[in-house]
Amino acid sequence: MAQKPLRLLACGDVDGKFDILFNRVRAIQKKSGNFDLLLCVGNFFGSTPDAEWEEYKTGIKKAPIQTYVLGANNQETVKYFQDADGCELAENITYLGRKGIFTGSSGLQIVYLSGTESLNEPVPGYNFSPKDVSSLRTMLCTTSQFKGVDILLTSPWPKYVGNFGNSSGEVDTKKCGSALVSSLAMGLKPRYHFAALEKTYYERLPYRNHVVLQENAQHATRFIALANVGNPEKKKYLYAFSIVPMKLMDAAELVKQPPDVTENPYRKSGQEASIGKQIPAPVEESACQFFFDLNEKQGRKRSSTGRDSKSPHPKQPRKPPQPPGPCWFCLASPEVEKHLVVNIGTHCYLALAKGGLSDDHVLILPIGHYQSVVELSAEVVEEVEKYKATLRRFFKSRGKRCVVFERNYKSHHLQLQVIPVPVSCCATDDIKDAFITQAQEQQIELLEIPEHSDIKQIAQPGAAYFYVELDTGEKLFHRIKKNFPLQFGREVLASEAILNIPGKSDWRQCQISKEDEETLARRFQKDFEPYDFTLDD
C-alpha cells in the first residue's frame, strides 16, 4: 500500500504579523483540508509592539496548526529565543533551535539552521559560523548510507542558487545570500530547501544532485524562497506541498528526474568548494542552452559531461529535446516575458496571451520544451488536463465558457490557447458551427473526433495539425498537409458569429503596453487565486 503523503505549509518572514498568517492558514485549511505542519523561515518576530504576540503566548489565541520556526536573525529578536536547543514559544508554536535535525514520527527528516552567516568566532545568538555548518554536515554526511534529507530550512538564501536556473528577479544570487548555506545544501542534498529574508518569492527550477553519466542518479532538489507575510505586492509567502518521507519511498520513484531539472548551481567542474570559503560561481553558458526561465519558477541545462564519458550506469530517462535557438516560451530563455506569467504548476504554467482576444485570454504551456500535445509525457498531460478543468470552472463562475485550441504548425513550443466566450454571446453549438463553416470556406477538412479520444491516437510526434476542444468536450481536428492560415483559430473566435471583434483576429493588432499587461496579469492572478489548485499540492 502506497504511503500517504504528508501535507505541509512553508512560510517566509512573518515579521510579527501572526494574525494575518494564521487567518490565511485557516482559510486554506477550510478550502483544502488540514495540513500536518507549518514551517516558518526568516524573521518570525518583527520590530512591532508585542501586543499581538502576547495573545498567543498567553493562550488567548492559538495557532491553528503545529508550527515550527527558526531563530533570530538580529540582536533585536534574540530575546524571544531563550533556549538555544529549542523550546515551545506558545501553544502549537515551537522554536526548533540554532541548528539540528528534526525527525517526525512519519520519518520525515528536517534539517534546520537558524540565523545569518558570520565567519568570525565566537558568533552571537543570531549568527551561524563555518563550524556550525561543518558540524551539521559531519552529523549526517559521513555515513555510507546517507542519501540526503527531506527538507532544509535556512533563513538566508544560498549564494549562487540562481546559476544554471531561471531568473531570480531583482535578487543577484552572485552577491546576495550565504556561501555557507550553499555548501550545506550541496552536502545535505535536500529534496526541498526553503529560505526567506529577501522579501520576494522565487521558486527555482529543480536541480540535480549527481553528475550525469558519471554518478548514479539521485533525487532532485527544489529551492523555494518565500516573501514576507502581508506584503503589499501580494508576493507569495505561503507554499503548500505534499511529501512522502524519503526513507519510505521506492528508490526508482525517488530518483525520477523532473523534465525541467538543471545542473547543480553550486557545482563547478564536478568539484565542491571547501566549507567556509566562497563557492566559485559556475561558468555561465549561453541562454540557448537552457530550457526554461521565469521570475517565479524553474530551468534546465543540457549536460556537457557526456559524449566522451564512458559509464556502466544505465541511461537517464529520456528528456525533452533542446530548442534549436531562443524560445519565447521556454522558461529559461531571456525572451520569456515573465510579467505575463500568472500561475505555475509542477510541469506547466499559465500566462496571459500576448495581444489576447480578451483580457483573460490565457495560454497553458509546458515548463519543459515540448512542441505539441502528442509529445507530452503522461505527468505533463495530467497537469494540462487539470489546468483545463480548473479554467473551465473559473470561467463558468464568471458567466463564460472556454474554447481551447492548439496549432502545431510553424511553432516549436506547445501553446494551448484558452479563450473565454461569454455565455450570453452564443451557445456551444454556435461555436462549433462557426469553426466548421469557416473551415469549409477555406477548404480545411475539420473532422469531429470522439469526445474521449486521445490526440496521440490520431497524430504522431512531428505531425502538423490544428485541434479545437469545446467546453462540452467535443473535439475538432485537422491534419495539416500543406499550408494553413496561422490565425485561423483567432479568426473564427473573433468573427461576428462569436465575439464580434473581427479587428482582433491578428494578435499583433491587439498589443498593449507592458504596464497595461502587468495590470491585467495582477488582476487575473487575484481573480484566479480561489481556484488555484497548485496551493493544494
WOWO-V412049 format. One line per field, one symbol per residue. ss: DSSP state (2 for helix, 1 for strand, 0 for the rest). phi: phi as a letter, one per 40 degrees, with the letter a starting at -180 (. if undefined). burial: b if it has 16 or more other C-alpha atoms within 10 Angstrom, else e. A space follows every 10 residues. Layout:
BEGIN
ss = ???
phi = ???
burial = ???
END
This chain:
BEGIN
ss = 0000011111 1000000222 2222222222 2200001111 0000000000 2222222000 0000001110 0000222222 0000001111 0011100011 1110000011 1110011000 0000001102 2222222222 2000000011 1111000100 0000000000 0000000122 2222222201 1111100000 0110001100 0000000001 1111100000 0000000111 1110022200 2222000000 0100000100 1000000000 0000002221 0000000000 1000000000 0000000000 0000000000 0000000222 1111000111 1100000000 0111110000 0022200222 2222222222 2222222001 1111111100 0000011111 1100000222 2222222222 2000001110 0000222000 0000111110 0000111110 0000000222 2222000000 0222002220 0002222222 2222222222 2022220
phi = .cccccbbbb bcdcfgcccc cccccdcccc cbgcbcabbb bgcccbccdc dccdccccgc bbccacbbbc ccbaccbddc bcbcchacca dgbbcchcai bbbcccgcbb bbacgbcacb bcbccbbbbd ccccccccdb ccccccbibc bbbbcccccg ccdgbcccgc ccccbcgbcc cdccccccfc cbbbaagcga babcddbcbb cdgbbccbcc bbbbbbccdg cccfccbbbb abacddcbcc dccccdcccb cbccccbbfg bbcccgbccc ccccbccccb caaadbafaa bccbcccccb acccccddbd ccccadbcbc cbcccccccc cbabbcbbab bcccgccacb cbbbbccccb cacccccdcc ddcdcccccc cccccccbgb bbbbabbcaf abbdbccbbc bddccacccc cccccccccc cbfbcbbcbd dccbdccbbc dgccababbc ccgcbbbbcc bbcacccddc dccccccbcf bdcbcbcccb cbcccccccc ccccdcccdc bcccccc
burial = eeeeeebbbb bbbbbbbbbe bbeebbebee eeeebebbbb bbbbbeeeee eebeebbeee ebbbbebbbb bbbeeebbee beeeebeebb bbbbbbbbbb beeeeeebbb bbbbbbbbee eeeebbbbbb bbbbebbeeb beeeeebbbb bbbbbbbbbb bbbbbbbbee bebbeebbbb bbbbbbbbbb bbbbbbbbbb bbbbbbbbbb bbbeebbbbb bbbbbbbbbb eeeebbbbbb bebbbbbeee eeebbebbbb bbbbbbbeee eebebbeebb bbeeeebbbb bbbbbbbbbb bbeeeeeeee eeeeeeeebb ebbeebbebb bbbbebbbbb bbbbbbbbbb bbbbbbbbbb bbbbbbbbbb bbbbbbeeeb bebbeebbeb bbebbbeeeb bbbbbbbbbe ebbbbbbbbb bbeeeeebee bbebbbebbe eeebebebee eeeeeeeebe eeebbbbbbb beebbbbbbb eeebeeebbb bbbbbebbbe ebebbbeeee eeeeeebbeb bbebeeebee ebbebbe
END
